[in-house]
Amino acid sequence: MHEPSTPPSAASCPIDHSTLTPSQKAAFDHARPGDVNQLNNIPTLAQQPSPGQKIDLPLDRTISSIPRASSSNASPSACPVAHGTKKEGDEGLVAGKKEEEGQWEYPSPQQFYNALVRKGWETPEESVEMMVNIHNWLNEEAWSQVRKWEERHDG
């Protein structure tokens, strides 16, 4: 297994690079800059346009209402939510909060598009912003359902 601080090399990658199209190879390599987020071991997502991309996509990212597990939690199963401290208005996307404050950050439309290209999906560029909006909304709704379940079951 590779060290968490370095991205996987082509040799350790589960994708057979010899079967990728040239644009998939470029997008795959392009989206792996070397910085790895220590909290989730995911490489930093590229914000540059993919090869052959025809329209500019937004680079803005949205901070979610979903908390990250803090490094102070004793075990991976420790819940990152402070139960019993829910305040009115806790639901929904958090505006103006920084990732360092413990919330997940959604990918920008450009990052989302780069991931789709890397995975070989043919995607109309003009649809990506709406896809990101739907992706983020679904995650927020799923988190809302988790919170409701936890409240009923003393999480």
N, C-alpha and C positions, 0 to 999 in steps of 0.2 A: 504494500500500500504506500502511496506517496505521502510526504509530509504535509500537514494541513496548511503550512505557510506558502507552499508552492503549487501552482496549478498542475494538473496532470499533464504529462507529456503525451505526444502522439503514440508512443510505444505503450503507455499504460491506459490509453483511452479506450473505452468500450466500443467506440465507433470505428468501423473499418474505413479509414480515410481513402483507401484506393477505390472505393465504390462511390465516393462523392463526386458530384459535378464540380466544375471549376468555380462556379458562383457559390456553391455550398462550402467548398474548401475555403474560399476567401472569407466568407461570412463566419465560418466556424473559427478560423484562425484570428480573424479580426475581432471577434467578441471575447478573446481571452487575453487581455493585457497582462498580467502577471500579478496584480494586486488581488489578494484573496481576503474576503471578509472572514475574520476569525470567528465570528458568531455563528456562521452557517456554512463555512468552507465553500462558498460560491465565488467564482472569479468576478471581479468588478465588471459590470456590463458596459459594453462600448456604447458611446453616444454618437459615433460617426455614422454617416449614411452607409448602407451596404452597397457593394459594387452593383452598378446598374440601376440603383434606385432613382426614380424619376421626380418625386416630390419631396420637399423638406417636411419632416415630421417634428412635432414638438419634443423638446428635451425636458420639459417640466415633469417632476415626479410628485406624487401625492403621498402624504403621510397617512397611514391608516389608523384606525382606532384600536387595532389589534396589538396587544403588548408583546414585546419580546420577552423571553425568559431572561431574568437577570442573572449575571454571573455569580451573585451572592446566594442563589438558591442552592440548597444542599444536594439535590439530586435532579437528574433529567426529568423525573416525573413531577417535580415540584411545580405547582401552578403559579404562573406569573401574575395572576390577578389578586389584588388585595380585596378579598371577600368582605362584604359588609360595609364597604366604603363607596359604594356606587352613588353617584350624584346625578341629579336630573341633568340631562343633556350629554351623558357619557357615550351614547350611541353615535354612530356615524363617523365620517372621516374627520380627522383632526387637522384643523387649519393652523398653520404657523408653528407647529411643534417640530423639533429637530429629531432626527433619527436617534441621536445619542440619548434622548430622553426615554427611550425604551419602546418606541412604536416601530412597526414594520413600515417600510417604504416601498410603494408599488413602483414597477418599472415605468419609464417614460414610454410614450408611443414609439419613439425611435428604438429603444432597447427591446421592446416587445416585438417590433418588426424584425430586428436583427436576429432574435431568437427563432422566430418563425422561418426566416430564410435559412438559418443554420440547420434547422430540423428538416429542411426540404419542402416546406409548405409553400405552395403558390398562393400568395395573398394579395388582393388588391390594396395598394398602398392607401387609397382614399378611405378604406374601411377600418384602418388600424385604430384611429382615435376612438371610434365607437366600440371596437372590440375591447380596448383597454377600459373604457367606461363600464362595460358589461362585466368584465373580469373583476374589476375593483368592487362593483356593486355586489356581485355574487359572494365575494370573500367577506364583505362587511355583513351581508345578510346571514351567512353561515356563522360568523362570529357572534352575531346577535342571538342566533338560536342556541349556540353553545352556552352563552351567558344565561339565557332563560332556563335552560336545563339545569345548569349549576345552581341557580337560585332556588329551584324547586327541590334539589337534592343535596343541599348544604355542601356543594362543590368540594 
